[in-house]
Amino acid sequence: MKHTTPLAFIAMLLTGLTFNTMAAPTKPNVIIILGDDMGIDSVSAFNPKMGLQTPAIDRLAEEGMSFMDAHSTSGVCSPTRYSVLTGRYNWRSRLKRGIVGQWQGPLIQDARLTLPELFKSKGYDTCMIGKWHLGWHWPKKGGGITENLDKIDFTKPISGGPNSHGFDYYFGDDVPNWPPYAWRENERLLENPTAQMQQGAMVGVSSGPAVPDWDFTAVLPEYAKRCARYIRSRKENKKPFFLYFPMPSPHTPIAPSSDFKGKTSISDYADFLVETDWAVGELLKALDDTGQTSNTLVIFTCDNGTSPKADFPQLDTAGVHLNVNWRGWKADAYEGGHRVPFIVRWPGRVKPGTRSHETIVLTDIMATCGGVIGTKLPDNAAEDSVNLLPVLRGEHVEKPLHDVVIHHSVSGHFAIRKGQWKLLLCRGSGGWSPPREAEAENKKLPMVQLYDLAKDPQENNNLQAGFPEKVAELANCLAKAIRDGRTIPGPSQANQGWPNTISKPILEKFPQLADPEIR
């Protein structure tokens, strides 16, 4: 099946059908593709200055709706993955800063409803192929569990991962630059890691247990092959499926396969980014070839902004510009840390080639999927998730979907967005781009930053001194979001501890954030 062109959609309209009323199965297949370290400027459809082409992702934009003001919940990996699968901000969990560390236990609590469990409740088969990075119960030699590498028994089942949280099937290597370097299927490693990977074997690679001759360049092609094979296997299956493909790329290790190494004549990173787009295309081709495109909703997005490991100066010299439209990069509270591509393609239901400027966040995936499959979320789930279906249907929305959207940096610094206004509770980036917090403090920069993104999308003109009432308003909104345990209507819920990353000077300036009633 060839991909549907705009002319085909016009023809359907001429037959009297509309995108809002067109008949469609009540239970479409759903695929979520989550890129890794890839901001919105890394998609050529959204960045005329990019200097590379991403034809597969661009195709999704041509055939679906692109959200131009979409955000990951964090500037780094694990927090966003938690939010995608739970519809909840990560700082409501135990993870108040950083990421889930090597050998740590599961971040998602057993009682918390997850996205795959939501699909299973409606009869879906659920499959995950790719990067988990949300912790495991590592089996201890002699019984029990451990976070001590020396005591882990890699021959035993490893629970607490995807299969424990609603996925019928899982295949992956967890975190591609962390041990153990071995394929795992469901809850077992396919081979015992009897060798040792040396730190620095490739950029970003940590030392630790590995299977002999582990090949970093084989990871992305293996994932793409298995995702495509899974899609093809569903052709005759009567049950709908949910496929979650959290990619390992273009995160480190920057490891383009032999088919792509040298393809751009620019850098390994440029090659790897192009290969990332190819992998997306393999899934779309499998849908086309098996006639499943029309009954499959595809979401493409990413976990945070582009990493400086891309080497922005080198890319700029070569005419590739991935860091031009937004300030900062991965890990930051600035826009470059969390403004990501977000595309939804659903043939016959979402008008092709459209764009929305609604401010959304990746927590919204869960409520949206709930709306797609017709299930109501309980009060104690998806506390920060808004259903995007009205926008996807082209309906007029009277007010913003979100009253506020909250951002979080790698070091736990908060930023809060309301309409055009954005307040950052940090002196600098809150992450890795300059100025970092120590440098900003040495320069005696203001304790907080306030930007009018409508007039200043590059976040260059700090307005905090001139708009104290706006600063106070946004700080109060943040306090309410924390105190209520949710940002959408509903009964208050408990957070897993109060975020302890807010500095003493900030708490002195905004005592409402230290309210003892905040749970």
N, C-alpha and C positions, 0 to 999 in steps of 0.2 A: 504494500500500500504506500503510495507516494504521499509525502506530507501535504496537508491541506493548504491551498493558496488562498490569498484574500479573494480572488475571483470566485473560488468555490463557495466561500461564505456568502458572497453577494448573490450567487445563484440560489442558495438556500433561502435567503431573505426574499428573493423575488417569488418564491413558491408560497409565500405567506407565513413562513416561520420566523420567529424572532429568537434572540438569544435568551430572553427571559422565559419564554413559553415553550421552547422546543422540547419535544419529548426526549427523555434520557432515562437510562436505567437508574433505579433508586439507589443502587449500590455500585458506584464506579470503583475500579481499581484506583489505588492512590500510591504514588511514588514521591518520596521526599529525597532530594539530593542535596547534601550539605557539603559545600566546598570548605577547605581548611586554609585559613589565612589569605583571604581573597576579598578585598574591598570592592565597592561598587565601580571604582575606576578600572578594575581588571576585566571588565566586560566591554567589548568594542561597541556594542549597541548603545552604551551609555556614556562613552568617553571618546569623542572624535579625535582626541590627541593621543589615544592609547599607543598607536604604532604597531600593534599586533591585531590579529583577527581571531575572534572566538565564534565561529559560524554556528556551532551546535547550540550554544547558549543564546546567541542572537536569534536563532530560529524560534526558540521558545518565546522570546520577546515579540517576535513578529506574529506568533500564533496565540499569544495570551496577553495577560495584563501584567505590567511592570509597576511595582511600587517604588517610587523614586525617593521616598523618605522613610526607608525601612531600616531597622536597627537590630543588631544582636544585643542581648542583654548585658554583655560584658565585652571587654576588650581582649579577652583570652578564651581559651578552649573549653575546658570542663564546665565552667559556669553556664555557658551558652548551651552546651549539650544537655545539661540538666534542665534548662528552661524549655528547650524544644520538646523534650519528652514528658514534661510535667505541667507546662503552662504556668510556671511559677518562677519568680525571680530567685536566683541562686542564693542571694544574701539572706533569704528566709530559711535556708538550710544551714548546715554546719559550716559551709564554705563561705567564709567572710572575706577572703582575699586569695589571690593566686589560683592554683589549679589543684586537682586531686593528685597527690604525689605517688611516686613509685611504691608499689606494694601496699598501698592504703586500701582500706575497706570500702564498700559501696557507699556512694553519696546518696542515692535514692533510697529512702526508707521503704521497708516492705509494705507498709500500709498505704503508701501513696499511689493513687491511680496514675497510670502512665498512658501515653498515646497508644502503644500497641495493645494494652489491655482494653482500651476504649474500642479499638477495632475488633478485637476478639469477642467483645460483648455483642457485636452485631454480626457474628458469623464469618469474619474475615480470617484468612490465613495470613500470618505475619512473619516477615523475613527481614533480617538485618545482615548486611554484608559491608564490613568496613571498620572504622575506628570507633571504639567505645569510650575509653578514657573517663570512666565514671567509677572506677574502683571494683574490686573483687574480694571474695572471701578466699584467701590463699590457703590451701590445705597444708597443715602442719605435719611433719613427720611424727608418726606415733598417734595422730589424732588431733582434732581441733583445728583452729585457724591461727594465722600469724601474719604479722607485717614485717617479719625478720627474714630477709632473703636466705640466710644460711639454714633456716629451718623449714623452708618450703619443699614440699614433695610434689614435683611437677608431673608425676605419673598418676596422680589422683584427680578426680573431678574438681574443677574450679568454679564454684557457684557465686551467686551475687551479681552476675553480669546480665546480658541481654535475655537469656532464657529464664532468669528469675524475675524478670520484669515485663513479661508478656510476649516475647518473640518465640515463635515456634521453632525457628531455625536461625542459627548465627554462624557466620564464618568471618574470620579476620585475624589480625595480628595485634589487636588492641591499639597501642600507640606506636606508630612506625619508627620513632627514634628512641624508644625505650625497650629494655628487655622485659620478658623473654622474647628473643627473636625467633619466633616459631609460629607456624599456622595453628590456629585452634578452630575446631568445629564444635559448635554447641559448648559443652563445658569441659572439653578435653583438648590438650595439645596433641597434634597429629604426630609429633616426633619429640622425643626427650631432648632438651637443650643441653647437650654434653660438652659443647665448646664454649668459648668465651669471646664476646665481641669487645674490641678495644675502643675506649673513648677516642673520638676524633677519627674513626674509620671513615666517616663522612661528616660534613658540617652538621652539628647538632646532635650527633649520635652519642648516647651514653654507653658506658661499659656494662657488661652483664651477661647472663646465660644466653646462649644462642645455639641453634642447630648448626651443624657443620655446613659451610659454604652458603650461608644465608645471603640472598641477593636482593638488595634494596630496590634495584631497578625493576624487579619482577612484581612488586606489590601492586602498583596501580593497574597494570594490564591484567593481573589475576583477578582483581576486584571487578574490573569492567567485564571480563569474560564471564565471571560467575553471575553478575547481575543480569547480563543479557541472556544467559542460559536459563536463569530462573524465570525471566519474563517469557521466554519461548516455551518453557514447560507448562505455562498456565493457559496456553491457547485453548485447550479442550476442557479445562477445569471449570466447573460450574460455580465454584465459590469465588468471590472477589478476593483480591489480595492487597496487602499493604507491604510495600518494600521501602525500607529505610537504607539509604546508601550514604553514610558519612565518609566522605573521601579522605584519603591521606595527603592530598595535594591541594595547592602547591607548597604545603608545609615542608620543613626539613624532615628527613634528609632530601635534599634536592637531587632527585634520582631519575632523570628521564630514561626511558628504555632505549634499547639500541635503535628502534624504529624512529625515535624522535630526537635522540642526541645529535646536535648539530643542525637540526632542521631549520632553526631560525637564523643561524649564523650570528647570534647575538650573545647568548649565554645559556648555561644549563638551566637557569631559572626560567628564561623565556621559553626554552624548549619544554620544560615541565608544565608551564602554564598552558601552552598549546596542547600538550598531551592530556591535561586535565579536561580541556574542552572536548577533545576526541573521545574521552571516556563517557562524557555526557551523551555524545552522539551515538555511542554504541547502544545505550539504553533506548534512545529514540528510534534507532534503526530496528531493534528487536521488536518494539511495539508496532512499527510500520509493517514489518515482514510478517507478523502474525495477526494482523488486522485488529489489534487491541487499542490503537491510538484513540479512536473515538470514544472509548469507554474507560479512559484512564485520565485521572487528574494528576498532573505533574507539578510539583513545586521545586524550584531551584533557588537556593539561598546559600549563605556562608556563615561561619561561626564568629568571625570578627574581621577587622581590617587587615590589610596586607602587611606582612612582616618586613622589617628592615633587612632581613636576611636576603631579600630580593636584590639588594644593592642598588638603591634608587639612583645614586650618582652615575653608576656604570650604565644603567638602563637609559637614563636621560641622555647621556652622551651618544647612545646608539639610537636615539629617537623613540624610545619606549617610555611613556610617561604614565606611571601608576600612582603618582602622589602629587597631583597638581590641583585638584578641585576642592580638596578638603584638608584641613590642618591635621597633622599627626598621623600616627599609624597604629598597628597592632599594640594592644595593652593600654592605650590612652583613653582618657575621658573626652578628649577632643573628638570631633566627628570622624576623623580618619581611623579611629580605633574601633568604631562600631557601626558606621553607615555601610550597609551591605546590599548587594543585589537581592531582589526578591521578586520572582516571576511565577505566575500561576497560569498554567495552560489547561483548559478543560473544554475541549471542542464541543460546540453547540450550546455551551452554558456561559462561557466567558468570551466576550467579544475580542477578536484578535487585534493585535497592534495597538492596544490601548494602554494608557498610563494613568496612575493614580498618584496624587500628592498627599494623600492621607498619611499622617504619622503613625507608623505601626511598629510592632516589635515581635521578635520571633516566638514569644510566648503565645502569640495569636494563632499559631498553627493548630494548637490543640482544640480550642473552641471552634475554629473554622472546620476542622475535620469532624467534630461532633455535629455541627450543622449539616455537613455534607451527608453524613450517614444517618442523620435523624435521631440523635440521642441527646438527652439532657445531662449536663454535667452536674454532679453533686456539689453542695456548698463547700465542701472541704477539698476540692480539687480545682486545678487551673485557676487559681485566685487572681492571676494577672493576665488572663487571656480573653480577647475580644473576638467575636465571630466576624470575619471579613466578608461573609457571603453577600450582604447588601451591596457592598462596593463591587464585588465581583459580578454581580448581576446587573450592574449599571444603574442601580436605584439611587435616587437623590437622598443624600444623607444630610439631615438638618444641622447636626453639630458634630464636632470631631469624635471619632470612635473612642479615643482615649482622652480623658481629662488631663492626665499626665503620663509621661513615659520616663522611666528611671534608667540611668546608665551607671555602670560600675567599671572601674579600672582594675588593672592587675593588682595594685596595692590596696584595693578596697576603698578608693576615693569615689564618692558619689557625685553624680550630676543629675539634674532633673530638668525635664523639658515640658513646657506648657505652651502650646501654640508656637509663636515665633520666638519665645523667650527660653533661654537655657542658662541655668545656674550651675556652676562647678564649685564644689566644696574642696578646692585645692588651689595652690598658688600657681602651679605649672600644669604639665600634661597629665599628672597623676599616673603616668606610665613611663614609656621608654623614650619618647621624643623630647627634644629640648623645648623649654627648660624642665628638667626633672625637679622633683620637689626640693632637694637640697640646694640646687643651684638657684631655684626661684626664691627660696628663703634667704639665701645670701644676697640676692639682688633686692631684697626687701619688697618683693612684689606683693600686691594685696592678697589677703587671706582667701578671698573668693573671687570668682569671675562671673560676670553676667554679660551675655551676648544676645543681640537681636539678630537671629539667623536670617530673617527676611532681608535685612539690610547688610548684614555682615556674615555671610556663610563661611568665611575663612576664619572666623573667631579671632580677629585682630584687634578690635576696639572694645576693651573691657569697660562696661558701663556701670559697674557696681557702685561707684561713688555717686553717680548722678541719679540712681533709681533705687534708693534704699527700701522704698515700699514694695517694689517688685522683688527685691532680694528676700524680704521678709515673707512675702506671699508664697514664693516658691519653697522656702525653707519650711513654712507651715504645711504646704502640700506634701513635702517629703515626710515630715513627722506624722501626718495623718496616714499616709500610705504604710508606714512602718507600724504604727499603732493599731491600725485596722487589720493588719495581716493580709491585705488584699488591695487592689486598685480598681476592681470592678464591683458593682453593687452586690450586696449579700451580707450575711452575718459575719462578724469579726472572727478571724482565725488566728491561731497561735503561730508565731515564728519559732524557729529552733534556736532560741537565744537572740539577744539583741546584737546587731552588728557592732563589733568592738573596734572597728577600724577608724572611727571618727576621732580626730585629734582633740586634745584638751582645749586648745584655743578655739576650735570650731564649736565645741560644746559650750564654752563660755560665751561665745557670740550668739549661739542659737540654743538656749537652754531647753527649748521644747524638744530637741532631739535627744535629750537625756532624761526625758520624762520617765519616772520609775514605773509608770503603768505600762510602758511599752514592754511587750513580752519577747 
